[in-house]
Amino acid sequence: MCAFLNSKGGRIYLGVMDKDCKVIVMYRTKKYRDNLNNMLPFWFDDFYPAMLDRVHIRFVPVWDDDEGLAIPGLFVVKIAVKPGLPNVLYSTCSDSIKCYIRCGSSVVSLKTPK
């Protein structure tokens, strides 16, 4: 997610195999989706600076191509990440980040705002 925030944004899908786009999610209830939706913001607590306003989470139903209908209870999670703010470096922890920028003939340490 940091890479998406620090560049042009992107999408992450949970529950889809990379190789052949096969859905690998089991049947999930509405309660499961609600619990997952409530937990997801806590996954982003360690990002610095805060980036929840740059992320949109959606549950996408899985369709049966033969029937042309959504399969009840089957979904994948789509996390859409917007590009981060200009001149902001996103990280997963403000304490461990050490970045530098070239300014003319010198190298200057980038400081994270407090």
C-alpha positions as CSV (number, residue, x, y, z in Angstrom):
1,M,0.0,0.0,0.0
2,C,2.9,2.4,0.7
3,A,4.0,1.9,-2.9
4,F,0.6,2.8,-4.2
5,L,0.4,5.8,-1.9
6,N,3.8,7.0,-2.9
7,S,3.1,6.7,-6.6
8,K,-0.1,6.7,-8.7
9,G,-2.4,4.6,-6.5
10,G,-3.6,1.1,-7.3
11,R,-5.9,-1.7,-6.3
12,I,-5.5,-4.7,-4.1
13,Y,-7.9,-7.7,-4.3
14,L,-8.1,-10.2,-1.4
15,G,-9.5,-13.6,-2.4
16,V,-8.2,-13.8,-6.0
17,M,-5.3,-15.9,-7.2
18,D,-2.7,-13.9,-9.1
19,K,-1.9,-16.4,-11.7
20,D,-5.3,-17.2,-13.2
21,C,-7.6,-14.7,-11.5
22,K,-9.4,-17.7,-9.8
23,V,-11.6,-16.7,-6.9
24,I,-10.4,-18.6,-3.7
25,V,-12.9,-17.2,-1.2
26,M,-15.2,-19.4,0.7
27,Y,-18.9,-18.7,1.5
28,R,-19.1,-15.7,3.9
29,T,-22.0,-14.4,5.9
30,K,-23.0,-10.8,6.3
31,K,-21.7,-10.9,9.9
32,Y,-18.3,-12.0,8.6
33,R,-18.2,-9.0,6.1
34,D,-19.3,-6.6,8.9
35,N,-16.6,-7.9,11.2
36,L,-14.0,-7.6,8.5
37,N,-15.1,-4.1,7.5
38,N,-14.8,-3.1,11.2
39,M,-11.3,-4.6,11.5
40,L,-9.8,-3.2,8.3
41,P,-9.2,0.4,9.6
42,F,-7.1,-1.2,12.4
43,W,-4.9,-2.7,9.8
44,F,-3.9,0.8,8.7
45,D,-3.1,2.2,12.2
46,D,0.7,1.8,11.6
47,F,0.7,3.9,8.5
48,Y,2.3,7.3,8.7
49,P,0.9,9.8,8.1
50,A,-2.7,8.6,8.5
51,M,-4.0,7.4,5.2
52,L,-7.6,6.1,5.7
53,D,-9.0,9.0,3.6
54,R,-6.9,7.6,0.7
55,V,-8.3,4.1,0.8
56,H,-11.7,2.8,-0.2
57,I,-12.7,-0.8,0.7
58,R,-15.5,-2.6,-1.1
59,F,-16.9,-6.1,-1.1
60,V,-17.4,-7.2,-4.7
61,P,-19.8,-10.1,-5.4
62,V,-18.6,-13.0,-7.4
63,W,-20.7,-13.8,-10.5
64,D,-21.6,-17.1,-12.0
65,D,-20.9,-16.6,-15.7
66,D,-23.2,-19.4,-16.7
67,E,-26.2,-18.1,-14.7
68,G,-25.4,-14.4,-15.0
69,L,-26.1,-14.0,-11.3
70,A,-24.1,-13.2,-8.2
71,I,-23.2,-16.2,-6.1
72,P,-24.9,-15.6,-2.7
73,G,-22.3,-14.9,0.1
74,L,-19.3,-15.1,-2.2
75,F,-17.2,-12.0,-2.6
76,V,-13.7,-10.6,-2.9
77,V,-12.4,-7.6,-1.1
78,K,-11.3,-4.7,-3.3
79,I,-9.0,-2.1,-1.7
80,A,-8.6,0.9,-3.9
81,V,-5.7,3.1,-2.9
82,K,-5.6,6.7,-4.1
83,P,-2.3,8.4,-4.8
84,G,-0.9,10.0,-1.7
85,L,-0.7,13.7,-1.1
86,P,2.2,15.5,-3.0
87,N,5.4,16.0,-1.0
88,V,4.3,13.4,1.6
89,L,6.2,10.2,2.1
90,Y,4.0,7.3,3.4
91,S,5.5,4.6,5.6
92,T,4.3,1.9,7.9
93,C,6.1,3.4,10.9
94,S,7.3,6.9,11.6
95,D,10.1,5.7,13.8
96,S,11.9,3.5,11.4
97,I,11.7,5.6,8.2
98,K,15.0,7.0,7.0
99,C,14.8,8.7,3.6
100,Y,17.1,11.1,1.9
101,I,16.7,13.5,-1.1
102,R,19.4,15.0,-3.3
103,C,19.5,18.8,-3.2
104,G,22.1,20.1,-5.6
105,S,25.5,18.6,-4.5
106,S,24.3,17.5,-1.0
107,V,22.0,14.9,0.4
108,V,19.4,16.0,2.9
109,S,17.5,13.8,5.3
110,L,13.7,13.9,4.9
111,K,12.1,14.6,8.2
112,T,8.6,13.3,9.0
113,P,6.3,16.0,10.4
114,K,5.5,15.7,14.1
